[in-house]
Amino acid sequence: PGIQTPDQPQARHAGQQHTPAGDGGESLLAFHARVQALLTEVARIHPAQTVLLVSHGGCLDAIYRFITGMPLEKTRDFPLGNATLNWVSHQAGRWQLDSWDERQHLTNARDELTL
């Protein structure tokens, strides 16, 4: 329980957010809390500054859900493309999703990215 398999892509979102990963890792809820704490700390340390964060899809999923208020139980209905740009801002104590899944810079990419 708690491990996502190819035939169950939403396994971790289907009521298992409190279950630690089978390899002794953290639960989805703990992971999301850790990402939220990091994002909040970056905003506190760098007020009114532009900060670049590079991440994998799991963190991006957590960031999107945190900023939009999407519950962990809800199936993802937003894209998480490879090498895309995602813009968020924090002003006056509030988070905002400015742009998500920008792909324009990938138009002439010479690798196997799917646009």
C-alpha positions as CSV (number, residue, x, y, z in Angstrom):
1,P,0.0,0.0,0.0
2,G,1.1,3.5,-0.7
3,I,3.3,2.7,-3.6
4,Q,2.2,4.0,-7.0
5,T,2.2,1.4,-9.8
6,P,1.8,2.0,-13.5
7,D,-1.7,0.4,-13.5
8,Q,-2.7,2.7,-10.5
9,P,-1.4,6.2,-11.4
10,Q,-3.6,7.8,-8.8
11,A,-2.8,5.3,-6.0
12,R,-1.2,7.9,-3.7
13,H,-4.1,10.3,-4.2
14,A,-6.9,7.8,-3.6
15,G,-7.1,8.0,0.2
16,Q,-3.5,6.9,0.8
17,Q,-1.9,10.3,1.4
18,H,-1.1,9.3,5.0
19,T,0.5,6.0,4.1
20,P,4.3,6.0,4.0
21,A,6.0,4.7,0.9
22,G,6.8,1.0,1.0
23,D,10.5,1.7,1.1
24,G,10.3,3.6,4.4
25,G,9.9,6.9,2.7
26,E,7.6,9.7,3.8
27,S,3.8,9.8,3.2
28,L,2.4,12.0,0.4
29,L,1.0,14.3,3.1
30,A,4.4,14.7,4.8
31,F,6.0,15.3,1.4
32,H,3.6,18.0,0.5
33,A,4.0,19.6,3.9
34,R,7.8,19.6,3.4
35,V,7.5,21.2,-0.1
36,Q,5.1,23.9,1.3
37,A,7.5,24.6,4.2
38,L,10.4,25.1,1.8
39,L,8.4,27.3,-0.5
40,T,7.3,29.4,2.4
41,E,10.8,29.7,3.7
42,V,12.2,30.8,0.3
43,A,9.5,33.5,0.2
44,R,10.4,34.7,3.7
45,I,14.2,34.8,3.0
46,H,13.8,36.4,-0.4
47,P,11.0,39.0,-0.2
48,A,10.2,40.8,-3.4
49,Q,13.0,38.9,-5.2
50,T,12.9,36.6,-8.2
51,V,14.1,33.1,-7.3
52,L,14.7,30.2,-9.6
53,L,13.8,26.7,-8.3
54,V,14.5,23.6,-10.4
55,S,12.5,20.6,-9.5
56,H,10.9,17.3,-10.4
57,G,7.2,16.7,-11.1
58,G,6.4,15.6,-7.6
59,C,7.4,18.9,-6.1
60,L,5.6,20.8,-8.9
61,D,2.5,18.9,-8.2
62,A,2.8,19.8,-4.5
63,I,3.4,23.5,-5.3
64,Y,0.5,23.7,-7.7
65,R,-1.9,22.1,-5.1
66,F,-0.6,24.3,-2.3
67,I,-1.0,27.6,-4.3
68,T,-4.4,26.7,-5.8
69,G,-5.8,24.9,-2.8
70,M,-6.4,21.7,-4.7
71,P,-6.8,18.8,-2.2
72,L,-4.4,15.8,-2.4
73,E,-7.4,13.5,-2.9
74,K,-8.4,15.1,-6.1
75,T,-7.0,13.6,-9.3
76,R,-4.5,15.9,-11.0
77,D,-6.2,17.8,-13.8
78,F,-3.2,20.1,-14.7
79,P,-0.2,19.3,-16.9
80,L,3.3,18.5,-15.6
81,G,5.4,18.7,-18.7
82,N,9.2,18.0,-18.9
83,A,11.4,21.1,-19.0
84,T,8.4,23.5,-18.8
85,L,8.4,26.8,-16.9
86,N,6.0,27.4,-14.1
87,W,5.7,30.9,-12.5
88,V,4.3,31.6,-9.0
89,S,4.5,34.7,-6.9
90,H,4.1,35.7,-3.3
91,Q,3.1,39.2,-2.3
92,A,1.5,40.6,0.8
93,G,1.3,37.1,2.4
94,R,-0.6,35.6,-0.6
95,W,0.5,33.1,-3.2
96,Q,-0.5,33.4,-6.8
97,L,-0.2,31.0,-9.8
98,D,1.0,33.4,-12.6
99,S,1.7,30.9,-15.4
100,W,1.9,27.1,-15.7
101,D,3.4,24.7,-18.1
102,E,5.0,27.2,-20.5
103,R,6.5,25.4,-23.4
104,Q,7.4,28.1,-26.0
105,H,11.1,27.7,-25.3
106,L,10.9,24.0,-26.3
107,T,9.7,24.6,-29.9
108,N,13.1,23.9,-31.4
109,A,14.3,21.4,-28.9
110,R,16.3,18.6,-30.4
111,D,15.5,15.9,-27.9
112,E,12.6,13.7,-27.3
113,L,10.3,16.1,-25.4
114,T,6.7,15.7,-26.3
115,L,5.0,19.0,-26.9
